[in-house]
């Protein structure tokens, strides 16, 4: 089995724990998590990439 970079960095124990937490999460909690790691929300102005107004 090929390990992802994330799995290699976390290690087997922590990766399995993360998988369990995600599997047990409510749909609302999962959406909150996904919103936290949204790359468009991570830029210095709250957005990355091309701004249509420019």
mmCIF file as Biopython writes it, N, C-alpha, C and O atoms, coordinates in Angstrom:
data_model
#
loop_
_atom_site.group_PDB
_atom_site.id
_atom_site.type_symbol
_atom_site.label_atom_id
_atom_site.label_alt_id
_atom_site.label_comp_id
_atom_site.label_asym_id
_atom_site.label_entity_id
_atom_site.label_seq_id
_atom_site.pdbx_PDB_ins_code
_atom_site.Cartn_x
_atom_site.Cartn_y
_atom_site.Cartn_z
_atom_site.occupancy
_atom_site.B_iso_or_equiv
_atom_site.auth_seq_id
_atom_site.auth_asym_id
_atom_site.pdbx_PDB_model_num
ATOM 1   N N  . UNK A ? 1  ? 0.833   -1.183 0.000   1.0 0.0 1  A 1 
ATOM 2   C CA . UNK A ? 1  ? 0.000   0.000  0.000   1.0 0.0 1  A 1 
ATOM 3   C C  . UNK A ? 1  ? 0.883   1.255  0.000   1.0 0.0 1  A 1 
ATOM 4   O O  . UNK A ? 1  ? 1.878   1.316  0.723   1.0 0.0 1  A 1 
ATOM 5   N N  . UNK A ? 2  ? 0.530   2.220  -0.785  1.0 0.0 2  A 1 
ATOM 6   C CA . UNK A ? 2  ? 1.279   3.465  -0.880  1.0 0.0 2  A 1 
ATOM 7   C C  . UNK A ? 2  ? 0.727   4.448  0.152   1.0 0.0 2  A 1 
ATOM 8   O O  . UNK A ? 2  ? -0.480  4.677  0.220   1.0 0.0 2  A 1 
ATOM 9   N N  . UNK A ? 3  ? 1.622   5.025  0.950   1.0 0.0 3  A 1 
ATOM 10  C CA . UNK A ? 3  ? 1.211   6.006  1.948   1.0 0.0 3  A 1 
ATOM 11  C C  . UNK A ? 3  ? 1.249   7.405  1.358   1.0 0.0 3  A 1 
ATOM 12  O O  . UNK A ? 3  ? 2.143   7.734  0.579   1.0 0.0 3  A 1 
ATOM 13  N N  . UNK A ? 4  ? 0.280   8.224  1.730   1.0 0.0 4  A 1 
ATOM 14  C CA . UNK A ? 4  ? 0.288   9.619  1.306   1.0 0.0 4  A 1 
ATOM 15  C C  . UNK A ? 4  ? 1.313   10.378 2.133   1.0 0.0 4  A 1 
ATOM 16  O O  . UNK A ? 4  ? 1.770   9.884  3.164   1.0 0.0 4  A 1 
ATOM 17  N N  . UNK A ? 5  ? 1.672   11.563 1.692   1.0 0.0 5  A 1 
ATOM 18  C CA . UNK A ? 5  ? 2.605   12.402 2.456   1.0 0.0 5  A 1 
ATOM 19  C C  . UNK A ? 5  ? 2.019   12.746 3.822   1.0 0.0 5  A 1 
ATOM 20  O O  . UNK A ? 5  ? 2.744   12.779 4.816   1.0 0.0 5  A 1 
ATOM 21  N N  . UNK A ? 6  ? 0.710   13.003 3.878   1.0 0.0 6  A 1 
ATOM 22  C CA . UNK A ? 6  ? 0.077   13.326 5.147   1.0 0.0 6  A 1 
ATOM 23  C C  . UNK A ? 6  ? 0.178   12.153 6.119   1.0 0.0 6  A 1 
ATOM 24  O O  . UNK A ? 6  ? 0.457   12.338 7.303   1.0 0.0 6  A 1 
ATOM 25  N N  . UNK A ? 7  ? -0.051  10.948 5.608   1.0 0.0 7  A 1 
ATOM 26  C CA . UNK A ? 7  ? 0.012   9.773  6.465   1.0 0.0 7  A 1 
ATOM 27  C C  . UNK A ? 7  ? 1.436   9.539  6.953   1.0 0.0 7  A 1 
ATOM 28  O O  . UNK A ? 7  ? 1.647   9.156  8.103   1.0 0.0 7  A 1 
ATOM 29  N N  . UNK A ? 8  ? 2.413   9.771  6.075   1.0 0.0 8  A 1 
ATOM 30  C CA . UNK A ? 8  ? 3.806   9.612  6.479   1.0 0.0 8  A 1 
ATOM 31  C C  . UNK A ? 8  ? 4.170   10.604 7.578   1.0 0.0 8  A 1 
ATOM 32  O O  . UNK A ? 8  ? 4.863   10.249 8.531   1.0 0.0 8  A 1 
ATOM 33  N N  . UNK A ? 9  ? 3.705   11.853 7.449   1.0 0.0 9  A 1 
ATOM 34  C CA . UNK A ? 9  ? 4.038   12.881 8.422   1.0 0.0 9  A 1 
ATOM 35  C C  . UNK A ? 9  ? 3.347   12.647 9.753   1.0 0.0 9  A 1 
ATOM 36  O O  . UNK A ? 9  ? 3.947   12.863 10.806  1.0 0.0 9  A 1 
ATOM 37  N N  . UNK A ? 10 ? 2.086   12.207 9.725   1.0 0.0 10 A 1 
ATOM 38  C CA . UNK A ? 10 ? 1.340   11.980 10.965  1.0 0.0 10 A 1 
ATOM 39  C C  . UNK A ? 10 ? 1.761   10.703 11.677  1.0 0.0 10 A 1 
ATOM 40  O O  . UNK A ? 10 ? 1.777   10.648 12.907  1.0 0.0 10 A 1 
ATOM 41  N N  . UNK A ? 11 ? 2.091   9.707  10.927  1.0 0.0 11 A 1 
ATOM 42  C CA . UNK A ? 11 ? 2.356   8.401  11.503  1.0 0.0 11 A 1 
ATOM 43  C C  . UNK A ? 11 ? 1.070   7.588  11.533  1.0 0.0 11 A 1 
ATOM 44  O O  . UNK A ? 11 ? -0.030  8.140  11.508  1.0 0.0 11 A 1 
ATOM 45  N N  . UNK A ? 12 ? 1.223   6.282  11.587  1.0 0.0 12 A 1 
ATOM 46  C CA . UNK A ? 12 ? 0.076   5.377  11.498  1.0 0.0 12 A 1 
ATOM 47  C C  . UNK A ? 12 ? -0.930  5.605  12.620  1.0 0.0 12 A 1 
ATOM 48  O O  . UNK A ? 12 ? -2.135  5.646  12.371  1.0 0.0 12 A 1 
ATOM 49  N N  . UNK A ? 13 ? -0.449  5.752  13.849  1.0 0.0 13 A 1 
ATOM 50  C CA . UNK A ? 13 ? -1.341  5.899  15.013  1.0 0.0 13 A 1 
ATOM 51  C C  . UNK A ? 13 ? -2.210  7.144  14.893  1.0 0.0 13 A 1 
ATOM 52  O O  . UNK A ? 13 ? -3.426  7.065  15.066  1.0 0.0 13 A 1 
ATOM 53  N N  . UNK A ? 14 ? -1.607  8.290  14.600  1.0 0.0 14 A 1 
ATOM 54  C CA . UNK A ? 14 ? -2.360  9.545  14.534  1.0 0.0 14 A 1 
ATOM 55  C C  . UNK A ? 14 ? -3.253  9.597  13.310  1.0 0.0 14 A 1 
ATOM 56  O O  . UNK A ? 14 ? -4.330  10.191 13.353  1.0 0.0 14 A 1 
ATOM 57  N N  . UNK A ? 15 ? -2.817  8.979  12.214  1.0 0.0 15 A 1 
ATOM 58  C CA . UNK A ? 15 ? -3.639  8.947  11.014  1.0 0.0 15 A 1 
ATOM 59  C C  . UNK A ? 15 ? -4.911  8.140  11.261  1.0 0.0 15 A 1 
ATOM 60  O O  . UNK A ? 15 ? -5.995  8.548  10.846  1.0 0.0 15 A 1 
ATOM 61  N N  . UNK A ? 16 ? -4.782  6.998  11.936  1.0 0.0 16 A 1 
ATOM 62  C CA . UNK A ? 16 ? -5.954  6.182  12.266  1.0 0.0 16 A 1 
ATOM 63  C C  . UNK A ? 16 ? -6.900  6.935  13.201  1.0 0.0 16 A 1 
ATOM 64  O O  . UNK A ? 16 ? -8.119  6.859  13.045  1.0 0.0 16 A 1 
ATOM 65  N N  . UNK A ? 17 ? -6.343  7.659  14.169  1.0 0.0 17 A 1 
ATOM 66  C CA . UNK A ? 17 ? -7.164  8.454  15.091  1.0 0.0 17 A 1 
ATOM 67  C C  . UNK A ? 17 ? -7.925  9.537  14.321  1.0 0.0 17 A 1 
ATOM 68  O O  . UNK A ? 17 ? -9.104  9.772  14.583  1.0 0.0 17 A 1 
ATOM 69  N N  . UNK A ? 18 ? -7.261  10.188 13.384  1.0 0.0 18 A 1 
ATOM 70  C CA . UNK A ? 18 ? -7.907  11.205 12.565  1.0 0.0 18 A 1 
ATOM 71  C C  . UNK A ? 18 ? -9.031  10.598 11.731  1.0 0.0 18 A 1 
ATOM 72  O O  . UNK A ? 18 ? -10.104 11.189 11.613  1.0 0.0 18 A 1 
ATOM 73  N N  . UNK A ? 19 ? -8.793  9.431  11.155  1.0 0.0 19 A 1 
ATOM 74  C CA . UNK A ? 19 ? -9.828  8.754  10.370  1.0 0.0 19 A 1 
ATOM 75  C C  . UNK A ? 19 ? -11.048 8.436  11.231  1.0 0.0 19 A 1 
ATOM 76  O O  . UNK A ? 19 ? -12.181 8.597  10.778  1.0 0.0 19 A 1 
ATOM 77  N N  . UNK A ? 20 ? -10.831 7.987  12.462  1.0 0.0 20 A 1 
ATOM 78  C CA . UNK A ? 20 ? -11.943 7.689  13.372  1.0 0.0 20 A 1 
ATOM 79  C C  . UNK A ? 20 ? -12.737 8.951  13.698  1.0 0.0 20 A 1 
ATOM 80  O O  . UNK A ? 20 ? -13.968 8.934  13.695  1.0 0.0 20 A 1 
ATOM 81  N N  . UNK A ? 21 ? -12.025 10.051 13.980  1.0 0.0 21 A 1 
ATOM 82  C CA . UNK A ? 21 ? -12.700 11.300 14.320  1.0 0.0 21 A 1 
ATOM 83  C C  . UNK A ? 21 ? -13.546 11.808 13.151  1.0 0.0 21 A 1 
ATOM 84  O O  . UNK A ? 21 ? -14.663 12.284 13.349  1.0 0.0 21 A 1 
ATOM 85  N N  . UNK A ? 22 ? -13.017 11.707 11.956  1.0 0.0 22 A 1 
ATOM 86  C CA . UNK A ? 22 ? -13.754 12.157 10.776  1.0 0.0 22 A 1 
ATOM 87  C C  . UNK A ? 22 ? -14.983 11.272 10.553  1.0 0.0 22 A 1 
ATOM 88  O O  . UNK A ? 22 ? -16.061 11.767 10.224  1.0 0.0 22 A 1 
ATOM 89  N N  . UNK A ? 23 ? -14.811 9.960  10.735  1.0 0.0 23 A 1 
ATOM 90  C CA . UNK A ? 23 ? -15.931 9.038  10.541  1.0 0.0 23 A 1 
ATOM 91  C C  . UNK A ? 23 ? -17.053 9.282  11.549  1.0 0.0 23 A 1 
ATOM 92  O O  . UNK A ? 23 ? -18.225 9.084  11.230  1.0 0.0 23 A 1 
ATOM 93  N N  . UNK A ? 24 ? -16.702 9.713  12.769  1.0 0.0 24 A 1 
ATOM 94  C CA . UNK A ? 24 ? -17.688 9.935  13.820  1.0 0.0 24 A 1 
ATOM 95  C C  . UNK A ? 24 ? -18.270 11.348 13.796  1.0 0.0 24 A 1 
ATOM 96  O O  . UNK A ? 24 ? -19.224 11.627 14.522  1.0 0.0 24 A 1 
ATOM 97  N N  . UNK A ? 25 ? -17.724 12.229 12.993  1.0 0.0 25 A 1 
ATOM 98  C CA . UNK A ? 25 ? -18.152 13.627 12.987  1.0 0.0 25 A 1 
ATOM 99  C C  . UNK A ? 25 ? -19.565 13.779 12.420  1.0 0.0 25 A 1 
ATOM 100 O O  . UNK A ? 25 ? -19.977 13.050 11.518  1.0 0.0 25 A 1 
ATOM 101 N N  . UNK A ? 26 ? -20.281 14.735 12.971  1.0 0.0 26 A 1 
ATOM 102 C CA . UNK A ? 26 ? -21.590 15.063 12.417  1.0 0.0 26 A 1 
ATOM 103 C C  . UNK A ? 26 ? -21.377 15.775 11.087  1.0 0.0 26 A 1 
ATOM 104 O O  . UNK A ? 26 ? -20.298 16.318 10.850  1.0 0.0 26 A 1 
ATOM 105 N N  . UNK A ? 27 ? -22.373 15.785 10.224  1.0 0.0 27 A 1 
ATOM 106 C CA . UNK A ? 27 ? -22.226 16.499 8.948   1.0 0.0 27 A 1 
ATOM 107 C C  . UNK A ? 27 ? -21.880 17.975 9.151   1.0 0.0 27 A 1 
ATOM 108 O O  . UNK A ? 27 ? -21.105 18.541 8.379   1.0 0.0 27 A 1 
ATOM 109 N N  . UNK A ? 28 ? -22.447 18.599 10.182  1.0 0.0 28 A 1 
ATOM 110 C CA . UNK A ? 28 ? -22.160 20.014 10.444  1.0 0.0 28 A 1 
ATOM 111 C C  . UNK A ? 28 ? -20.701 20.203 10.866  1.0 0.0 28 A 1 
ATOM 112 O O  . UNK A ? 28 ? -20.035 21.132 10.409  1.0 0.0 28 A 1 
ATOM 113 N N  . UNK A ? 29 ? -20.211 19.325 11.735  1.0 0.0 29 A 1 
ATOM 114 C CA . UNK A ? 29 ? -18.820 19.418 12.188  1.0 0.0 29 A 1 
ATOM 115 C C  . UNK A ? 29 ? -17.863 19.180 11.031  1.0 0.0 29 A 1 
ATOM 116 O O  . UNK A ? 29 ? -16.823 19.832 10.936  1.0 0.0 29 A 1 
ATOM 117 N N  . UNK A ? 30 ? -18.211 18.246 10.150  1.0 0.0 30 A 1 
ATOM 118 C CA . UNK A ? 30 ? -17.361 17.966 8.999   1.0 0.0 30 A 1 
ATOM 119 C C  . UNK A ? 30 ? -17.311 19.165 8.058   1.0 0.0 30 A 1 
ATOM 120 O O  . UNK A ? 30 ? -16.243 19.500 7.545   1.0 0.0 30 A 1 
ATOM 121 N N  . UNK A ? 31 ? -18.437 19.810 7.827   1.0 0.0 31 A 1 
ATOM 122 C CA . UNK A ? 31 ? -18.457 21.003 6.971   1.0 0.0 31 A 1 
ATOM 123 C C  . UNK A ? 31 ? -17.662 22.134 7.605   1.0 0.0 31 A 1 
ATOM 124 O O  . UNK A ? 31 ? -16.971 22.867 6.897   1.0 0.0 31 A 1 
ATOM 125 N N  . UNK A ? 32 ? -17.741 22.295 8.928   1.0 0.0 32 A 1 
ATOM 126 C CA . UNK A ? 32 ? -16.935 23.306 9.624   1.0 0.0 32 A 1 
ATOM 127 C C  . UNK A ? 32 ? -15.454 23.032 9.427   1.0 0.0 32 A 1 
ATOM 128 O O  . UNK A ? 32 ? -14.674 23.955 9.195   1.0 0.0 32 A 1 
ATOM 129 N N  . UNK A ? 33 ? -15.061 21.755 9.520   1.0 0.0 33 A 1 
ATOM 130 C CA . UNK A ? 33 ? -13.665 21.374 9.312   1.0 0.0 33 A 1 
ATOM 131 C C  . UNK A ? 33 ? -13.224 21.701 7.892   1.0 0.0 33 A 1 
ATOM 132 O O  . UNK A ? 33 ? -12.153 22.271 7.682   1.0 0.0 33 A 1 
ATOM 133 N N  . UNK A ? 34 ? -14.055 21.337 6.917   1.0 0.0 34 A 1 
ATOM 134 C CA . UNK A ? 34 ? -13.709 21.606 5.518   1.0 0.0 34 A 1 
ATOM 135 C C  . UNK A ? 34 ? -13.606 23.100 5.254   1.0 0.0 34 A 1 
ATOM 136 O O  . UNK A ? 34 ? -12.762 23.530 4.467   1.0 0.0 34 A 1 
ATOM 137 N N  . UNK A ? 35 ? -14.458 23.902 5.903   1.0 0.0 35 A 1 
ATOM 138 C CA . UNK A ? 35 ? -14.404 25.351 5.728   1.0 0.0 35 A 1 
ATOM 139 C C  . UNK A ? 35 ? -13.098 25.920 6.298   1.0 0.0 35 A 1 
ATOM 140 O O  . UNK A ? 35 ? -12.563 26.898 5.775   1.0 0.0 35 A 1 
ATOM 141 N N  . UNK A ? 36 ? -12.587 25.300 7.377   1.0 0.0 36 A 1 
ATOM 142 C CA . UNK A ? 36 ? -11.340 25.777 7.989   1.0 0.0 36 A 1 
ATOM 143 C C  . UNK A ? 36 ? -10.145 25.594 7.064   1.0 0.0 36 A 1 
ATOM 144 O O  . UNK A ? 36 ? -9.210  26.394 7.091   1.0 0.0 36 A 1 
ATOM 145 N N  . UNK A ? 37 ? -10.171 24.547 6.246   1.0 0.0 37 A 1 
ATOM 146 C CA . UNK A ? 37 ? -9.017  24.263 5.385   1.0 0.0 37 A 1 
ATOM 147 C C  . UNK A ? 37 ? -9.252  24.694 3.947   1.0 0.0 37 A 1 
ATOM 148 O O  . UNK A ? 37 ? -8.526  24.278 3.044   1.0 0.0 37 A 1 
ATOM 149 N N  . UNK A ? 38 ? -10.257 25.519 3.733   1.0 0.0 38 A 1 
ATOM 150 C CA . UNK A ? 38 ? -10.570 26.027 2.395   1.0 0.0 38 A 1 
ATOM 151 C C  . UNK A ? 38 ? -9.454  26.961 1.938   1.0 0.0 38 A 1 
ATOM 152 O O  . UNK A ? 38 ? -9.242  27.999 2.565   1.0 0.0 38 A 1 
ATOM 153 N N  . UNK A ? 39 ? -8.736  26.632 0.872   1.0 0.0 39 A 1 
ATOM 154 C CA . UNK A ? 39 ? -7.619  27.476 0.445   1.0 0.0 39 A 1 
ATOM 155 C C  . UNK A ? 39 ? -8.039  28.887 0.059   1.0 0.0 39 A 1 
ATOM 156 O O  . UNK A ? 39 ? -7.235  29.811 0.181   1.0 0.0 39 A 1 
ATOM 157 N N  . UNK A ? 40 ? -9.268  29.086 -0.402  1.0 0.0 40 A 1 
ATOM 158 C CA . UNK A ? 40 ? -9.707  30.432 -0.758  1.0 0.0 40 A 1 
ATOM 159 C C  . UNK A ? 40 ? -9.849  31.327 0.464   1.0 0.0 40 A 1 
ATOM 160 O O  . UNK A ? 40 ? -9.807  32.551 0.344   1.0 0.0 40 A 1 
ATOM 161 N N  . UNK A ? 41 ? -10.015 30.732 1.633   1.0 0.0 41 A 1 
ATOM 162 C CA . UNK A ? 41 ? -10.157 31.514 2.856   1.0 0.0 41 A 1 
ATOM 163 C C  . UNK A ? 41 ? -8.813  31.743 3.543   1.0 0.0 41 A 1 
ATOM 164 O O  . UNK A ? 41 ? -8.763  32.404 4.580   1.0 0.0 41 A 1 
ATOM 165 N N  . UNK A ? 42 ? -7.725  31.210 2.989   1.0 0.0 42 A 1 
ATOM 166 C CA . UNK A ? 42 ? -6.430  31.270 3.652   1.0 0.0 42 A 1 
ATOM 167 C C  . UNK A ? 42 ? -5.535  32.402 3.165   1.0 0.0 42 A 1 
ATOM 168 O O  . UNK A ? 42 ? -4.449  32.592 3.712   1.0 0.0 42 A 1 
ATOM 169 N N  . UNK A ? 43 ? -5.944  33.140 2.184   1.0 0.0 43 A 1 
ATOM 170 C CA . UNK A ? 43 ? -5.096  34.204 1.659   1.0 0.0 43 A 1 
ATOM 171 C C  . UNK A ? 43 ? -5.051  35.394 2.596   1.0 0.0 43 A 1 
ATOM 172 O O  . UNK A ? 43 ? -5.816  35.441 3.560   1.0 0.0 43 A 1 
ATOM 173 N N  . UNK A ? 44 ? -4.170  36.366 2.341   1.0 0.0 44 A 1 
ATOM 174 C CA . UNK A ? 44 ? -4.020  37.512 3.228   1.0 0.0 44 A 1 
ATOM 175 C C  . UNK A ? 44 ? -5.272  38.385 3.288   1.0 0.0 44 A 1 
ATOM 176 O O  . UNK A ? 44 ? -5.510  39.046 4.298   1.0 0.0 44 A 1 
ATOM 177 N N  . UNK A ? 45 ? -6.058  38.398 2.245   1.0 0.0 45 A 1 
ATOM 178 C CA . UNK A ? 45 ? -7.281  39.204 2.237   1.0 0.0 45 A 1 
ATOM 179 C C  . UNK A ? 45 ? -8.526  38.329 2.363   1.0 0.0 45 A 1 
ATOM 180 O O  . UNK A ? 45 ? -9.636  38.781 2.082   1.0 0.0 45 A 1 
ATOM 181 N N  . UNK A ? 46 ? -8.347  37.097 2.779   1.0 0.0 46 A 1 
ATOM 182 C CA . UNK A ? 46 ? -9.474  36.193 2.885   1.0 0.0 46 A 1 
ATOM 183 C C  . UNK A ? 46 ? -9.736  35.432 1.607   1.0 0.0 46 A 1 
ATOM 184 O O  . UNK A ? 46 ? -10.582 34.537 1.584   1.0 0.0 46 A 1 
ATOM 185 N N  . UNK A ? 47 ? -9.028  35.766 0.543   1.0 0.0 47 A 1 
ATOM 186 C CA . UNK A ? 47 ? -9.184  35.047 -0.726  1.0 0.0 47 A 1 
ATOM 187 C C  . UNK A ? 47 ? -7.854  34.964 -1.427  1.0 0.0 47 A 1 
ATOM 188 O O  . UNK A ? 47 ? -7.003  35.845 -1.297  1.0 0.0 47 A 1 
ATOM 189 N N  . UNK A ? 48 ? -7.690  33.905 -2.163  1.0 0.0 48 A 1 
ATOM 190 C CA . UNK A ? 48 ? -6.509  33.749 -2.995  1.0 0.0 48 A 1 
ATOM 191 C C  . UNK A ? 48 ? -6.939  33.735 -4.438  1.0 0.0 48 A 1 
ATOM 192 O O  . UNK A ? 48 ? -8.106  33.501 -4.755  1.0 0.0 48 A 1 
ATOM 193 N N  . UNK A ? 49 ? -6.003  33.982 -5.291  1.0 0.0 49 A 1 
ATOM 194 C CA . UNK A ? 49 ? -6.288  33.854 -6.713  1.0 0.0 49 A 1 
ATOM 195 C C  . UNK A ? 49 ? -6.781  35.148 -7.335  1.0 0.0 49 A 1 
ATOM 196 O O  . UNK A ? 49 ? -6.535  36.235 -6.811  1.0 0.0 49 A 1 
ATOM 197 N N  . UNK A ? 50 ? -7.466  35.027 -8.438  1.0 0.0 50 A 1 
ATOM 198 C CA . UNK A ? 50 ? -7.910  36.176 -9.222  1.0 0.0 50 A 1 
ATOM 199 C C  . UNK A ? 50 ? -9.155  36.792 -8.593  1.0 0.0 50 A 1 
ATOM 200 O O  . UNK A ? 50 ? -10.098 36.091 -8.225  1.0 0.0 50 A 1 
ATOM 201 N N  . UNK A ? 51 ? -9.136  38.091 -8.482  1.0 0.0 51 A 1 
ATOM 202 C CA . UNK A ? 51 ? -10.302 38.816 -8.007  1.0 0.0 51 A 1 
ATOM 203 C C  . UNK A ? 51 ? -11.021 39.388 -9.216  1.0 0.0 51 A 1 
ATOM 204 O O  . UNK A ? 51 ? -10.417 40.104 -10.015 1.0 0.0 51 A 1 
ATOM 205 N N  . UNK A ? 52 ? -12.292 39.084 -9.357  1.0 0.0 52 A 1 
ATOM 206 C CA . UNK A ? 52 ? -13.038 39.533 -10.533 1.0 0.0 52 A 1 
ATOM 207 C C  . UNK A ? 52 ? -13.120 41.049 -10.647 1.0 0.0 52 A 1 
ATOM 208 O O  . UNK A ? 52 ? -13.256 41.573 -11.753 1.0 0.0 52 A 1 
ATOM 209 N N  . UNK A ? 53 ? -13.041 41.762 -9.536  1.0 0.0 53 A 1 
ATOM 210 C CA . UNK A ? 53 ? -13.158 43.216 -9.552  1.0 0.0 53 A 1 
ATOM 211 C C  . UNK A ? 53 ? -11.935 43.907 -10.166 1.0 0.0 53 A 1 
ATOM 212 O O  . UNK A ? 53 ? -12.013 45.072 -10.559 1.0 0.0 53 A 1 
ATOM 213 N N  . UNK A ? 54 ? -10.805 43.191 -10.250 1.0 0.0 54 A 1 
ATOM 214 C CA . UNK A ? 54 ? -9.573  43.819 -10.766 1.0 0.0 54 A 1 
ATOM 215 C C  . UNK A ? 54 ? -9.613  44.022 -12.245 1.0 0.0 54 A 1 
ATOM 216 O O  . UNK A ? 54 ? -8.655  44.537 -12.823 1.0 0.0 54 A 1 
#
